[in-house]
Amino acid sequence: MSKISPKIKREKYPRTRIMLGLLISTSILGGMTLVSSPIFKNAYVFAATSSQTLNPGQTINNQVVYNTADIENGNAWTVAGTATIPAANQPFSTTLISSTKSSAGLALFNGTLDMSQSVSFQGTFTITVAGNPAALYTGNAMDAGDSLGFILTPASNAQITSNLANSTGQNLGVGGLANSVFLGRDLYYNSSIDSNVKGATVNAVTGGQNVICIRQTDATGTLASATNTGADQQYTATTATDAGITTGTYGANTITETMAFSWTPTATNPNGTSTGILTYNLTALTGANAGQTAQLNTTVTLNDSLSLGVVGATGGNFGIMTFQNDGSNFTASKATAPVTVNYIDQSTGQPIASAAASTITATAGDQITINAPTDATAQTGNSYNYNAPTITGYDYVSADPTLTVADGNSATNVINVYYTKHQPINTIKTVTIDKDDTGNILTNTTGYVKLSSNTSSSAPVIINANGDTTTTVTTINIWHKPITNTINITVDKDEAGNSLTDLTGYFLISTSASVTTSSTASNGDITITNTTTRVWHKIQTTTVNQVKNVDETGSSLSDTTGYEQVSKSTAPQEISTGANGDITITNITIVHWKKIVQLPESTMTTNNNQEPIQAVPLLPNQEIPQSAQIVQPTATPITQAKPVSSAVIQASRQVTVSPKKQTPKKKATAQTSQKASSTAKTPESKAIVQSSQAPKTVNPKHSPMTTQQKVIQVVKVETAGTGGAVVGMGIAGGLWLLIQRFLPTGWFAFIIGKRRKKKDEDDKNA
């Protein structure tokens, strides 16, 4: 069956075509994404729709056709490079180049063209050389740049944007873009790649020329070029009828012309390309050549989906280049073909009598997929997904694979959907109810731990005309929301690591850093245990008995040699606690000592034989210290006293008497004892004064004898004679020291006193 040409269709169905175009264009514009940025849209955008369910006998039309209204508004275009942004909601126009060197300005239609169908488009272009220094030479608009015209490209937005630098100069706006086409003026002759077009006027100074061409890039983006200067060319080119208007050497020169192209596909290829005839037309609108045209035709193979754009590019020459949509007719339609959907009984291979076939009117290249009745795949772009219908008494089995719609009424545009006889079935409907362990219904179990699950089933329930039933299976899950418990534990141990339960009598010596452990129970509860270990020391109590020796002034003595013990006293207990808690109890006994004093030699006296007699020290409660030593007598008495301590001074004050002339001694009264005690305690300052006085010998008749003197007198008597007196004094002194160490003074005085009393009585009676 032959096709009706687009021209015949427009003549035969003018009203229908206009109405259909308005409806479709309204739908298209509603789904287009319009932006005013230098980012291109290289595919027409349709809103994704949800999957549609077919009905037996249904007809669906998916045809898409552009018309002039879809392209003439500025909202339908996007610009990049030096091109100016078109005014919104106004007829589209833009200035592509504004007197800049090595620049490119592009405007791209937001939709895409299906090149498997016929396409046509045109617009008004202008070229002005005002302000171009090159005009100083010719003043011709041919010197305004490198290229001006249309481009058709399958490149993406990102590719076109990143390729702007490759669009300038000899690249004609498409260099670097794969499988793209330029149609328009080639304003500059680049001898290395351009064809030497017959009849073309080339400015030898500026390189400007009046050439139009159709040039393609290959899969690498390389622009087709001439192999030589002859007729063998890799692209189609010819001269333009309008070479420009010269109004003066320095005046403005402008070219205004209509450019148009059309595409007539001759073959649709299985690899997504179409082969056809591409035609370019140029019509001069100004100057002496106004109304004259030039045309190019070439057979090419193009991608089925291309973007349409206009471009102006410069190199060393530059001027002003503009494009305006002049309201001319724009045709870009997609061929449609009916797609038949049959519903087949798989067991017989025949259509189901109760389900008539459905028809989908689709565009060539569309992807048609029939899914299961319950599928929910949405359609995007030219991929259409439909759900197979539910047919009573039958079950859906499968459908033919996705169909790529072929052009025309191809017998291959058929999709079969297969069914089998339905056998009543019982559908299990599963219901799950989640509750927490307190009975509350849960809609979200995130963070919960399942404790138990219980499942029960209901009786079958008929749900449709096929006799199908449904059994509801209900599962109740019990969940627990895990909680986290934190426990702080203190462990007490002794130094050996043994655990302690009773800390009585222990002292804390260290505490370890807390150690954290974690455990999870079967219900998900987490227990975090912080364990602190304390180490204790068993307190030890030690008693120390300490003796402290002090002299008469209370100063400590490290050596008691030359001292005699006077008394003892007990100091308050000292209790100290060590760093480990151990207790030390110190019992201190203070031993008081007096220094043994040597009597000055001046205190000696002599007996009848002129032998010196050493005064014997008094007992502690008498005036003369008992520690006084007995000194061996010398032949010559010493009359001058030596400096002595206060104790010696005290001793020096004792009165010595001659034993033979001594009068009976009166008993010492209490007053005498008190005076003696007072004398022993005289301050050192008083002793110093007394030391300056010479010791004096007192007549025994005027002074009573002390106990020590009595002892000495007895010894003298017992050792009568001159020699005996000396020996007796030595023996008496030694005996006296022994007696002081081992016998109480009172006993000794008592014995001696008794004997002396008897002697006195004998002398008196004589």
matplotlib code that plots the C-alpha trace (Angstrom):
import matplotlib.pyplot as plt

x = [0.0, 1.5, 2.0, 0.2, 2.8, 2.7, 1.7, -1.3, -2.3, -2.3, -4.4, -6.9, -7.5, -6.8, -9.3, -8.7, -4.9, -5.2, -7.5, -5.3, -2.2, -3.6, -4.6, -1.3, 0.8, -1.1, -0.3, 3.3, 3.9, 2.3, 4.9, 7.9, 10.6, 11.4, 14.5, 16.5, 20.0, 23.0, 22.2, 20.7, 17.8, 18.5, 15.3, 11.7, 10.5, 7.1, 5.8, 5.9, 2.5, 1.4, 0.8, -2.5, -4.7, -5.9, -9.5, -10.5, -11.6, -10.1, -8.3, -5.5, -3.8, -0.2, 0.5, 2.7, 3.0, 4.6, 3.4, 4.3, 2.8, 5.2, 8.3, 7.5, 7.5, 10.6, 9.8, 10.5, 14.2, 17.3, 20.5, 24.2, 27.5, 27.1, 23.5, 21.0, 18.1, 14.9, 11.9, 9.4, 6.0, 7.1, 8.0, 11.4, 14.5, 18.1, 21.4, 23.9, 27.1, 27.7, 30.9, 33.2, 36.1, 36.4, 32.9, 29.9, 26.3, 23.6, 19.9, 18.3, 14.7, 13.6, 11.9, 13.4, 12.7, 11.9, 14.0, 12.2, 9.5, 9.5, 10.7, 10.8, 11.7, 12.8, 13.7, 15.2, 19.0, 20.9, 24.6, 26.1, 29.8, 29.4, 32.4, 34.4, 37.9, 37.8, 35.2, 37.9, 39.0, 35.8, 32.8, 31.1, 28.9, 30.7, 33.5, 31.3, 32.6, 32.8, 29.4, 25.6, 22.8, 21.1, 22.5, 21.0, 22.7, 22.1, 24.5, 23.4, 23.2, 26.5, 28.3, 27.0, 27.9, 31.4, 31.9, 31.3, 35.1, 35.2, 32.2, 34.1, 36.0, 36.3, 34.2, 30.9, 29.2, 29.3, 33.0, 33.4, 29.8, 29.4, 27.0, 25.8, 24.9, 25.5, 23.3, 24.0, 26.6, 30.3, 31.6, 35.3, 37.6, 39.9, 42.1, 43.2, 39.8, 37.3, 36.3, 37.2, 33.7, 33.2, 31.9, 32.5, 33.8, 36.7, 38.3, 42.0, 42.6, 40.0, 39.3, 35.5, 33.4, 29.8, 29.4, 26.5, 27.0, 25.7, 28.5, 28.4, 30.6, 31.5, 31.2, 34.3, 33.0, 35.4, 34.0, 33.9, 36.5, 37.5, 40.1, 41.2, 40.3, 38.4, 35.0, 35.7, 34.2, 33.2, 30.3, 27.8, 28.4, 27.6, 27.6, 25.1, 23.2, 23.4, 27.1, 26.2, 25.5, 28.3, 27.1, 30.5, 34.1, 33.4, 29.7, 27.5, 26.9, 24.0, 22.7, 19.1, 17.9, 15.6, 17.1, 15.1, 15.7, 13.5, 14.1, 12.5, 13.3, 13.6, 14.4, 14.2, 17.2, 17.0, 19.9, 17.9, 18.8, 17.0, 18.2, 16.8, 17.2, 18.3, 17.5, 18.8, 17.3, 18.6, 16.5, 17.9, 15.7, 17.8, 19.9, 20.0, 19.6, 16.5, 14.2, 16.9, 17.5, 20.1, 19.6, 21.5, 20.4, 22.2, 21.4, 22.4, 21.8, 20.7, 19.9, 16.1, 16.1, 17.9, 17.9, 17.3, 19.4, 20.6, 24.3, 26.5, 30.3, 33.3, 37.1, 39.4, 36.6, 33.5, 30.3, 26.7, 24.5, 20.9, 18.0, 14.3, 11.4, 9.4, 6.2, 6.8, 5.4, 7.2, 6.6, 8.0, 5.8, 6.2, 4.8, 2.1, 1.3, -1.4, -0.3, -2.7, -2.9, -4.5, -5.8, -5.1, -6.2, -2.9, -4.4, -6.1, -3.9, -7.1, -8.3, -10.6, -14.1, -15.1, -12.1, -11.8, -8.3, -7.2, -5.5, -2.7, -1.9, 1.9, 4.7, 7.5, 10.2, 8.0, 8.5, 5.3, 5.3, 2.4, 2.8, 0.8, -2.6, -1.2, 2.1, 2.6, 5.5, 5.2, 5.8, 8.6, 9.4, 8.5, 8.4, 4.8, 3.9, 0.3, -1.3, -3.0, -6.8, -8.3, -10.6, -13.3, -12.7, -9.1, -5.7, -2.9, 0.1, 2.5, 2.8, 5.1, 8.4, 8.5, 7.7, 9.5, 6.9, 7.8, 6.8, 3.5, 1.0, 3.6, 2.3, 5.0, 3.2, 1.4, 1.5, -0.1, -1.1, -1.7, -4.2, -5.3, -8.7, -9.1, -9.4, -10.9, -8.2, -8.0, -5.9, -4.1, -4.4, -1.8, -2.4, 0.3, -0.4, 2.4, 1.9, 4.2, 4.4, 1.8, -0.8, -0.4, -0.6, 2.7, 3.0, 6.8, 8.9, 12.2, 14.2, 12.0, 12.9, 10.4, 9.4, 6.8, 4.6, 1.2, -0.6, -4.2, -6.4, -10.0, -12.5, -12.3, -14.4, -15.6, -14.2, -15.1, -17.2, -14.5, -15.3, -12.0, -11.8, -9.7, -8.3, -7.0, -4.0, -3.4, -0.1, 0.3, 3.8, 4.7, 7.5, 9.6, 11.2, 14.7, 15.8, 19.3, 20.1, 23.2, 24.6, 27.4, 29.2, 32.0, 34.2, 36.3, 39.4, 42.4, 46.0, 46.1, 43.1, 40.6, 37.1, 36.0, 32.5, 33.4, 35.6, 35.9, 39.6, 40.6, 42.0, 41.4, 44.7, 43.6, 40.5, 40.7, 39.2, 35.7, 35.6, 32.5, 31.0, 27.8, 25.4, 22.2, 19.3, 17.1, 14.5, 17.1, 17.5, 21.0, 22.8, 25.8, 27.9, 30.4, 32.7, 35.0, 37.6, 38.8, 41.8, 42.0, 44.8, 44.3, 45.2, 48.0, 48.5, 52.0, 53.0, 56.4, 58.0, 60.4, 62.8, 63.7, 66.7, 66.7, 68.9, 67.9, 66.8, 64.6, 67.1, 67.4, 70.5, 72.0, 74.7, 74.2, 77.9, 78.8, 75.1, 73.1, 69.4, 67.2, 63.7, 61.3, 58.0, 55.6, 54.6, 51.2, 50.9, 51.7, 49.3, 50.2, 48.5, 50.6, 49.7, 48.3, 46.3, 48.6, 48.5, 51.6, 51.2, 54.3, 54.7, 57.4, 59.2, 61.2, 64.3, 65.6, 69.4, 71.8, 75.3, 77.8, 79.6, 83.2, 83.6, 86.1, 89.3, 88.7, 86.0, 88.5, 89.7, 92.3, 92.3, 94.7, 97.4, 96.8, 95.5, 92.9, 89.5, 87.2, 83.6, 81.2, 78.2, 74.9, 71.9, 69.4, 67.3, 70.3, 72.3, 75.3, 74.4, 74.9, 76.8, 79.8, 82.9, 85.5, 88.8, 92.1, 93.7, 96.8, 99.7, 99.0, 95.4, 94.2, 92.9, 91.8, 88.4, 87.9, 84.8, 82.2, 78.6, 75.7, 75.6, 79.2, 78.6, 75.8, 78.2, 80.9, 78.7, 78.7, 80.5, 83.4, 84.4, 87.2, 86.1, 87.8, 86.5, 82.9, 80.2, 77.2, 74.9, 71.4, 68.6, 67.7, 64.4, 61.8, 62.8, 66.4, 65.3, 63.1, 66.0, 68.3, 65.8, 65.3, 69.1, 69.3, 66.8, 68.5, 68.5, 71.7, 71.9, 72.1, 74.6, 76.9, 76.9, 77.6, 80.4, 82.4, 82.6, 85.3, 84.2, 84.5, 85.3, 82.8, 83.4, 81.5, 80.1, 78.2, 76.9, 75.2, 76.8, 75.0, 74.5, 77.4, 79.6, 78.7, 79.7, 83.0, 83.6, 82.9, 85.4, 88.0, 87.6, 87.7, 90.9, 92.8, 96.2, 97.7, 98.3, 95.1, 93.1, 94.3, 93.6, 90.3, 89.2, 89.8, 88.1, 85.2, 84.7, 84.6, 82.3, 80.1, 79.7, 78.9, 76.4, 74.7, 74.3, 73.0, 71.6, 69.0, 70.6, 68.3, 69.4, 73.0, 72.6, 70.6, 73.4, 76.2, 74.1, 73.7, 77.3, 78.2, 75.8, 77.5, 80.9, 79.8, 78.4, 81.7, 83.7, 81.4, 81.6, 85.4]
y = [0.0, 3.3, 6.2, 9.5, 12.3, 15.1, 17.6, 15.6, 15.1, 18.8, 19.5, 16.7, 17.1, 20.8, 21.3, 17.9, 18.5, 22.0, 20.8, 17.7, 19.9, 22.3, 19.5, 17.7, 20.9, 21.9, 18.5, 18.7, 22.2, 21.2, 18.5, 20.4, 21.6, 25.2, 26.9, 30.1, 28.9, 27.9, 24.2, 22.5, 20.1, 17.5, 15.4, 16.3, 15.8, 14.1, 13.6, 10.0, 8.5, 5.5, 2.2, 1.9, -1.2, -2.4, -3.4, -5.9, -4.1, -0.7, 1.7, 4.0, 6.8, 7.8, 9.9, 13.1, 15.8, 19.3, 22.4, 26.1, 27.0, 24.6, 26.4, 30.1, 31.1, 32.1, 29.7, 26.8, 27.7, 27.6, 29.5, 29.0, 30.7, 34.4, 34.0, 36.4, 35.0, 35.2, 37.1, 34.8, 34.5, 36.5, 35.3, 33.8, 35.8, 36.1, 37.8, 34.9, 37.0, 40.6, 41.6, 39.2, 37.2, 33.4, 33.1, 30.8, 31.5, 28.8, 28.5, 25.1, 24.0, 22.3, 19.4, 16.6, 15.7, 12.2, 11.9, 8.8, 11.2, 14.3, 17.5, 21.1, 24.5, 28.0, 31.4, 34.8, 35.4, 38.7, 39.5, 42.9, 44.0, 47.3, 47.8, 45.0, 46.3, 43.9, 46.2, 48.7, 46.5, 45.5, 46.7, 43.4, 41.3, 38.2, 39.3, 39.0, 35.6, 31.9, 30.3, 31.0, 28.5, 25.4, 22.4, 18.9, 16.9, 13.9, 15.3, 15.7, 18.9, 18.4, 17.5, 20.6, 22.9, 21.5, 21.7, 25.4, 26.1, 23.6, 25.3, 28.4, 29.2, 26.4, 24.0, 25.6, 25.1, 21.3, 20.3, 17.9, 16.8, 13.2, 12.4, 16.1, 18.3, 21.9, 23.6, 27.3, 29.9, 29.1, 32.7, 32.0, 30.0, 27.7, 26.3, 23.3, 21.7, 23.7, 22.9, 25.4, 26.0, 26.8, 30.3, 31.4, 34.9, 34.8, 38.0, 37.5, 39.9, 38.9, 35.3, 36.0, 34.0, 33.6, 29.8, 27.7, 24.1, 20.9, 19.3, 16.4, 15.1, 11.4, 9.3, 11.0, 14.6, 15.3, 17.7, 16.4, 18.2, 18.5, 16.0, 18.4, 21.5, 19.8, 18.4, 15.5, 16.8, 15.1, 17.5, 19.5, 23.2, 26.0, 29.8, 32.1, 34.4, 37.2, 38.4, 41.4, 45.1, 47.7, 51.1, 52.6, 51.8, 52.3, 52.0, 49.3, 46.3, 43.9, 40.7, 39.6, 36.2, 33.3, 30.0, 26.8, 23.1, 20.0, 16.3, 13.5, 10.0, 7.2, 4.3, 3.5, 1.4, -1.2, 0.5, 3.6, 5.6, 6.8, 7.5, 10.3, 13.5, 16.6, 19.9, 23.4, 26.6, 30.2, 33.1, 36.7, 39.3, 42.5, 44.0, 43.6, 39.8, 40.0, 37.1, 34.9, 31.4, 28.8, 25.2, 22.2, 18.5, 15.5, 12.0, 11.3, 8.9, 10.5, 9.3, 8.9, 11.5, 14.8, 18.3, 21.3, 24.5, 27.7, 28.8, 31.8, 31.4, 33.6, 33.3, 36.1, 38.0, 39.1, 41.0, 40.8, 37.7, 37.3, 34.8, 35.3, 32.9, 34.5, 32.5, 30.2, 26.7, 24.2, 20.5, 17.7, 14.6, 11.1, 8.3, 6.2, 2.6, 0.5, -2.1, -5.0, -6.7, -10.2, -12.1, -15.8, -19.0, -20.8, -24.3, -23.7, -21.0, -19.1, -15.7, -15.8, -15.2, -13.0, -10.7, -8.7, -7.4, -3.9, -1.4, 1.0, 3.8, 4.3, 6.3, 4.5, 3.7, 3.6, 0.7, -1.1, -3.6, -5.6, -6.6, -8.7, -7.3, -6.3, -4.7, -1.0, 0.0, 3.6, 4.8, 7.3, 9.0, 6.8, 3.6, 2.6, 0.0, -1.5, -4.0, -6.9, -7.0, -9.5, -11.8, -13.7, -17.5, -17.1, -16.5, -14.4, -16.4, -14.2, -11.7, -11.3, -9.4, -5.6, -4.4, -1.7, -0.1, -0.3, 2.4, 2.0, -0.8, -3.5, -7.0, -7.2, -4.7, -7.4, -8.4, -11.6, -12.0, -15.6, -16.9, -20.3, -21.5, -20.5, -23.1, -21.8, -21.2, -20.3, -17.3, -17.0, -13.6, -13.0, -10.5, -9.6, -7.8, -6.5, -5.8, -4.8, -6.9, -4.7, -5.3, -2.0, -2.2, -1.3, 0.2, 0.2, -2.5, -0.8, -1.1, -3.9, -7.6, -10.3, -12.3, -14.7, -15.3, -17.0, -17.8, -18.7, -19.2, -18.2, -20.2, -19.7, -16.8, -16.6, -13.4, -13.4, -14.8, -17.4, -19.1, -18.1, -18.0, -16.3, -17.7, -15.1, -16.2, -13.9, -13.8, -12.0, -11.0, -9.9, -7.5, -6.0, -2.6, -3.3, -1.2, -0.5, -0.9, 0.5, -1.2, 0.2, -2.5, -2.1, -5.1, -5.1, -7.3, -7.5, -7.2, -10.9, -10.6, -12.3, -10.9, -9.0, -8.9, -7.1, -4.1, -3.7, -3.2, -2.6, 0.5, 1.5, 1.7, 1.9, 2.2, 1.0, 2.7, 1.5, -1.4, -1.5, -4.7, -5.3, -8.2, -8.7, -10.7, -12.9, -10.1, -7.6, -5.8, -4.6, -4.5, -2.3, -3.1, -0.7, -2.5, -0.7, -2.7, -1.4, -2.9, -2.9, -3.4, -5.1, -2.5, -3.6, -2.0, -1.9, -0.8, 0.7, 1.4, 4.2, 5.7, 9.3, 10.6, 14.3, 16.4, 18.9, 21.4, 18.9, 18.6, 15.2, 13.1, 10.8, 9.6, 9.4, 8.9, 11.3, 11.5, 9.9, 9.1, 11.3, 10.2, 8.7, 10.0, 8.8, 11.0, 10.8, 8.1, 9.0, 7.4, 7.7, 6.2, 5.2, 5.6, 2.1, 2.7, 0.8, 2.3, 2.8, 3.4, 4.8, 4.7, 7.1, 6.9, 10.0, 9.4, 12.5, 12.7, 15.0, 15.5, 14.2, 17.3, 17.5, 19.7, 22.6, 21.9, 25.1, 23.3, 20.8, 21.1, 19.3, 17.3, 17.6, 16.0, 18.7, 16.2, 17.5, 15.9, 15.9, 16.9, 14.1, 15.0, 15.3, 13.1, 14.4, 16.0, 17.7, 20.7, 18.8, 16.7, 13.1, 12.8, 14.7, 12.6, 12.0, 13.4, 12.0, 14.5, 16.4, 17.6, 21.2, 22.5, 24.6, 27.9, 29.5, 28.3, 27.3, 28.4, 25.8, 25.1, 26.1, 22.6, 22.8, 26.3, 24.8, 22.1, 24.7, 26.4, 23.3, 23.8, 21.4, 20.8, 19.2, 15.8, 16.0, 19.5, 18.8, 19.5, 17.3, 17.8, 18.9, 17.2, 19.0, 20.6, 20.7, 24.3, 23.3, 20.7, 23.2, 25.7, 23.0, 22.2, 25.8, 26.3, 23.4, 25.1, 28.6, 30.0, 30.1, 33.9, 33.6, 30.9, 33.1, 35.8, 33.2, 31.8, 35.0, 34.5, 32.4, 29.3, 29.6, 27.2, 27.4, 26.5, 23.4, 24.9, 27.4, 25.1, 21.7, 18.8, 17.3, 13.6, 13.4, 15.3, 12.8, 10.0, 11.6, 12.2, 8.6, 7.5, 9.9, 8.6, 5.0, 5.7, 7.7, 8.8, 10.8, 8.0, 6.3, 9.5, 9.7, 6.1, 6.3, 9.2, 7.2, 4.2, 6.3, 8.0, 4.6, 3.0, 6.0, 5.7, 2.0, 2.7, 5.4, 2.9, 0.0, 1.1, 3.8, 6.9, 6.8, 3.3, 4.2, 7.5, 5.6, 3.0, 5.6, 7.9, 5.3, 4.5, 8.2, 8.9, 6.1, 7.6, 11.1, 9.7, 7.9, 11.1, 13.1, 10.6, 10.6]
z = [0.0, -1.1, 1.3, 1.0, 0.7, 3.4, 0.7, -0.4, 3.2, 3.9, 0.8, 1.4, 5.1, 5.9, 8.7, 10.4, 10.3, 11.8, 14.7, 15.4, 15.3, 17.8, 20.2, 20.0, 20.2, 23.3, 24.9, 23.9, 25.2, 28.5, 28.9, 27.8, 30.1, 29.2, 30.7, 29.9, 30.5, 28.3, 28.9, 25.9, 25.8, 23.1, 23.7, 23.8, 27.3, 28.1, 31.6, 32.7, 33.1, 35.1, 33.5, 31.6, 31.6, 28.2, 27.6, 25.0, 21.8, 23.0, 20.6, 21.9, 19.9, 20.8, 17.7, 18.2, 15.6, 15.8, 14.1, 13.8, 17.1, 18.9, 17.7, 17.1, 20.8, 22.6, 25.5, 23.2, 22.7, 24.8, 24.1, 24.7, 24.0, 22.9, 21.8, 23.6, 25.6, 23.7, 25.2, 26.8, 25.3, 22.2, 18.7, 18.9, 17.9, 19.1, 18.3, 17.8, 17.5, 18.5, 16.8, 18.7, 17.3, 17.7, 19.2, 18.8, 19.6, 19.5, 20.0, 20.3, 20.0, 23.2, 21.4, 19.3, 15.7, 14.5, 11.4, 10.3, 9.3, 7.1, 8.6, 7.4, 8.9, 8.0, 9.5, 8.7, 9.1, 8.9, 8.6, 9.4, 9.2, 11.1, 13.4, 11.7, 10.9, 7.9, 6.4, 5.8, 2.9, 1.3, 3.3, 2.4, 4.7, 3.6, 5.9, 9.0, 10.3, 9.5, 9.6, 9.9, 9.5, 10.9, 12.9, 13.4, 16.2, 18.4, 21.0, 24.7, 26.6, 28.3, 25.1, 23.2, 26.1, 26.5, 22.7, 22.3, 21.9, 19.0, 17.3, 16.3, 13.1, 10.5, 12.6, 11.5, 14.9, 14.8, 14.9, 17.8, 17.7, 16.4, 13.5, 13.2, 10.2, 9.3, 6.6, 5.8, 4.8, 5.0, 5.2, 5.3, 3.0, 5.0, 2.3, 4.4, 4.7, 2.6, -1.0, -3.7, -4.8, -8.4, -9.0, -5.4, -4.8, -2.3, -0.8, -1.1, 1.8, 4.3, 3.2, 3.1, 0.6, -0.6, -0.2, 1.1, 2.1, 3.8, 5.8, 8.2, 11.0, 11.4, 14.5, 16.0, 15.4, 12.5, 9.9, 6.3, 4.1, 0.4, -0.9, -3.6, -5.4, -8.2, -8.5, -6.1, -2.8, 0.5, 1.0, -1.0, -1.6, -4.1, -4.3, -2.7, -5.0, -2.4, -2.1, 0.1, -0.4, -0.5, 0.5, 1.0, 1.9, 5.6, 5.6, 7.1, 4.9, 5.6, 4.2, 5.0, 3.7, 4.4, 5.1, 5.0, 5.0, 4.5, 5.1, 3.3, 4.6, 2.1, 4.4, 8.1, 9.2, 12.0, 13.8, 14.7, 11.7, 8.6, 5.1, 3.1, 1.1, 2.9, 1.0, 1.9, 0.3, 0.5, -0.7, -0.8, 0.7, 0.1, -2.6, -6.3, -6.0, -3.8, -4.5, -6.0, -4.5, -4.2, -3.4, -2.2, -2.1, -0.7, 0.4, 3.9, 6.8, 10.1, 13.6, 14.1, 16.9, 16.4, 18.0, 15.8, 16.3, 14.7, 14.9, 14.2, 14.6, 13.9, 13.7, 12.8, 11.0, 12.9, 12.7, 13.9, 13.1, 14.1, 13.7, 13.8, 13.6, 10.8, 11.4, 8.5, 8.6, 10.7, 10.0, 12.1, 12.5, 13.5, 11.3, 12.9, 12.6, 14.2, 16.7, 17.2, 20.6, 20.4, 23.5, 22.8, 24.5, 25.0, 24.9, 21.5, 19.9, 19.0, 20.1, 23.1, 21.8, 24.7, 24.3, 21.1, 20.0, 21.1, 18.8, 19.7, 17.2, 17.8, 16.3, 14.5, 16.9, 19.9, 22.4, 23.3, 26.2, 27.6, 31.3, 33.7, 34.9, 38.2, 37.0, 37.7, 35.4, 34.2, 30.7, 29.9, 26.7, 23.8, 25.8, 26.6, 29.2, 29.3, 31.7, 30.1, 30.8, 33.3, 31.3, 33.2, 33.2, 32.1, 33.7, 32.3, 31.3, 29.3, 26.4, 23.4, 24.1, 23.8, 20.3, 18.4, 16.2, 12.5, 10.0, 8.2, 8.4, 9.0, 9.6, 12.3, 14.5, 16.5, 20.1, 21.3, 25.0, 26.2, 28.7, 30.0, 31.3, 34.9, 37.6, 40.9, 43.4, 47.0, 47.5, 50.7, 52.1, 54.7, 57.5, 59.9, 63.2, 65.2, 68.9, 71.7, 74.8, 76.5, 73.7, 71.7, 67.9, 66.2, 62.8, 62.8, 64.5, 63.9, 67.1, 68.5, 69.1, 68.3, 71.3, 69.8, 66.7, 66.5, 63.2, 62.6, 59.4, 58.6, 56.5, 52.7, 51.3, 47.6, 46.0, 42.3, 39.5, 38.8, 42.1, 43.6, 47.4, 49.8, 53.1, 55.5, 57.4, 60.4, 62.1, 65.4, 66.3, 69.8, 70.0, 72.8, 72.8, 74.2, 77.1, 78.3, 82.0, 83.5, 86.7, 88.7, 90.8, 93.3, 94.1, 97.3, 97.5, 99.7, 98.5, 97.7, 95.4, 97.8, 97.9, 101.0, 102.4, 105.6, 105.5, 109.2, 110.1, 106.5, 104.8, 101.2, 99.3, 95.6, 93.4, 89.7, 86.8, 86.0, 83.5, 81.3, 80.0, 78.0, 77.7, 75.7, 76.9, 74.7, 74.6, 73.4, 76.7, 77.1, 80.5, 80.8, 83.9, 85.2, 87.6, 90.0, 92.0, 95.3, 97.0, 100.8, 103.3, 106.6, 109.3, 111.5, 115.0, 116.3, 119.8, 120.2, 123.7, 123.4, 126.0, 125.8, 127.8, 128.8, 130.9, 133.6, 130.9, 129.1, 126.1, 124.6, 125.4, 122.9, 125.4, 129.2, 129.9, 132.8, 133.8, 136.5, 136.4, 138.5, 137.7, 135.1, 133.7, 131.1, 128.1, 126.5, 123.9, 120.3, 117.7, 114.0, 110.9, 107.9, 104.2, 104.2, 107.3, 109.7, 113.3, 115.4, 119.1, 120.8, 124.6, 125.6, 128.9, 129.7, 131.8, 133.5, 134.0, 135.9, 135.0, 137.5, 138.9, 140.1, 143.2, 143.0, 144.8, 146.9, 148.8, 150.3, 154.0, 155.9, 159.1, 161.9, 159.8, 157.2, 154.6, 152.3, 152.6, 149.5, 150.4, 149.6, 147.3, 148.9, 148.1, 145.5, 148.2, 149.8, 148.7, 147.3, 144.1, 144.7, 141.5, 142.9, 142.6, 145.4, 144.4, 145.7, 148.1, 147.2, 149.2, 148.7, 148.9, 146.0, 147.2, 144.0, 142.6, 139.0, 137.0, 137.5, 136.6, 138.7, 140.2, 141.2, 142.6, 144.7, 146.0, 146.7, 149.2, 151.5, 154.8, 155.6, 159.3, 161.1, 162.3, 165.7, 166.6, 165.4, 167.9, 168.2, 165.2, 165.8, 163.8, 160.6, 160.9, 158.2, 157.6, 157.0, 154.4, 152.6, 152.5, 151.1, 148.4, 147.6, 147.3, 144.8, 142.5, 142.5, 139.0, 137.0, 137.2, 141.0, 140.9, 138.7, 141.4, 144.1, 142.1, 142.5, 146.2, 147.7, 149.5, 153.2, 156.0, 158.8, 162.4, 163.2, 166.3, 164.3, 161.5, 161.7, 159.9, 156.9, 156.5, 154.0, 156.4, 159.0, 156.8, 156.0, 159.8, 160.5, 157.9, 159.3, 162.8, 161.7, 159.8, 162.5, 161.9, 159.2, 156.7, 157.7, 157.1, 153.5, 152.8, 154.7, 152.6, 149.4, 150.7, 152.1, 148.7, 146.8, 149.4, 149.2, 145.4, 145.7, 148.5, 146.4, 143.5, 145.5, 148.9, 149.7, 151.2, 154.2, 155.3, 155.0, 157.0, 159.6, 160.2, 160.1, 162.3, 165.0, 165.1, 165.1, 168.0, 170.0, 169.3, 170.4, 173.6, 174.3, 173.7, 175.9, 178.7, 178.4]

ax = plt.figure().add_subplot(projection="3d")
ax.plot(x, y, z, "-o")
ax.set_aspect("equal")
plt.show()
